[in-house]
């Protein structure tokens, strides 16, 4: 990569621990093009921060090559949070790019969970009420 790779680790929430690798470049219009990769941990994982950085940087490299992360599990149809990608943000005083990427990831995670929960309710409603009645009821 031409820009330096930076890392940030989120360990605030024991249920959501992850490492972010990111790099960014500034455009003439004052926006930043941010490329990122994320390695998410589970409580049962035994790998270290160094391994998390390695995984996150590998995903960052995928994003920098223009690859798109999955947003849906092909087996279940559930929404999943993209673990690498590109973002754009207007540069301003006090901007923390690492925090911006982390907040975007956490927001996407909440939306995916809500979508999956709603779809789960819709599937259950379809099983209970039948597909046409569930649709009429708004599920």
C-alpha positions in Angstrom: 0.0 0.0 0.0 1.2 3.5 -0.7 -0.4 5.0 2.5 0.7 3.8 5.9 -1.5 1.1 7.6 -2.8 2.1 11.0 -4.5 -0.1 13.5 -7.1 0.3 16.3 -8.5 -2.3 18.7 -11.9 -2.3 20.3 -12.1 -4.2 23.5 -14.7 -2.1 25.3 -17.5 -4.5 24.8 -16.7 -8.1 25.7 -19.3 -9.4 23.2 -17.8 -7.3 20.4 -14.0 -7.3 20.2 -12.3 -6.5 16.9 -9.2 -5.0 15.3 -9.4 -2.5 12.5 -6.6 -2.0 9.9 -7.1 1.1 7.8 -5.3 3.6 5.5 -6.5 6.7 3.9 -5.7 9.3 1.4 -6.8 12.9 1.2 -8.5 14.3 -1.9 -8.3 17.8 -3.3 -11.9 18.5 -2.2 -11.1 17.8 1.5 -12.6 14.3 1.6 -10.7 11.2 2.8 -10.9 7.9 1.0 -10.6 5.3 3.7 -9.8 1.6 3.0 -10.3 -0.8 5.9 -10.2 -4.4 7.0 -11.6 -5.8 10.3 -10.9 -9.0 12.2 -13.6 -9.8 14.7 -13.0 -11.9 17.8 -15.3 -14.2 19.8 -14.9 -15.0 23.5 -13.7 -18.5 22.6 -11.0 -17.3 20.2 -7.4 -17.8 21.3 -5.5 -15.7 18.8 -3.5 -12.6 19.9 -3.7 -9.0 18.8 -0.8 -9.6 16.5 -2.8 -12.3 14.7 -5.9 -10.0 14.6 -3.8 -7.2 13.0 -2.5 -9.7 10.4 -6.1 -10.9 9.6 -7.4 -7.3 9.5 -4.5 -6.2 7.2 -5.2 -9.1 4.8 -8.8 -7.9 4.5 -7.6 -4.3 4.0 -5.5 -5.6 1.1 -8.6 -7.3 -0.4 -10.4 -3.9 -0.2 -7.5 -2.0 -1.7 -7.6 -4.4 -4.7 -11.3 -3.5 -5.3 -12.8 -6.7 -3.9 -16.2 -6.4 -2.4 -17.1 -8.0 0.9 -20.1 -10.2 1.3 -23.2 -8.6 2.8 -25.4 -11.8 2.8 -24.8 -15.3 3.9 -25.6 -17.4 0.8 -26.7 -20.5 2.9 -29.0 -18.7 5.2 -29.9 -15.5 3.4 -29.0 -13.5 6.6 -27.4 -10.1 6.4 -23.8 -10.0 7.5 -21.5 -7.1 8.2 -18.9 -6.4 5.6 -15.4 -7.0 7.1 -13.6 -4.9 4.6 -14.3 -2.1 2.2 -13.9 1.6 1.3 -15.5 4.6 2.9 -15.4 8.3 2.2 -15.6 11.1 4.8 -15.3 14.8 4.8 -12.1 15.8 6.7 -12.6 18.1 9.7 -10.8 19.1 12.9 -11.0 16.4 15.5 -11.8 13.6 13.0 -10.5 10.2 14.2 -10.5 7.9 11.1 -10.1 4.8 13.3 -13.1 5.8 15.4 -15.1 6.6 12.2 -14.5 3.2 10.8 -15.3 1.5 14.1 -18.5 3.5 14.5 -19.5 2.6 10.9 -18.8 -1.1 11.5 -20.8 -1.1 14.8 -23.7 0.7 13.1 -23.7 -1.7 10.2 -23.7 -4.6 12.7 -26.7 -3.2 14.5 -28.6 -2.8 11.2 -27.7 -6.4 10.2 -28.9 -7.7 13.5 -32.2 -5.7 13.2 -32.7 -7.0 9.6 -32.1 -10.6 10.6 -34.4 -10.2 13.6 -37.1 -8.7 11.4 -36.6 -11.4 8.8 -36.7 -14.1 11.5 -40.1 -12.7 12.7 -41.3 -12.7 9.1 -40.3 -16.3 8.6 -42.0 -17.3 11.9 -45.1 -15.4 10.9 -45.2 -17.1 7.5 -44.9 -20.5 9.2 -47.7 -19.6 11.7 -50.1 -17.6 9.5 -49.1 -18.7 6.1 -47.2 -16.6 3.6 -50.1 -14.5 2.2 -51.6 -13.6 5.6 -48.1 -12.8 7.0 -47.6 -10.4 4.1 -50.9 -8.7 4.8 -49.9 -8.4 8.5 -46.7 -6.6 7.4 -44.2 -9.4 8.2 
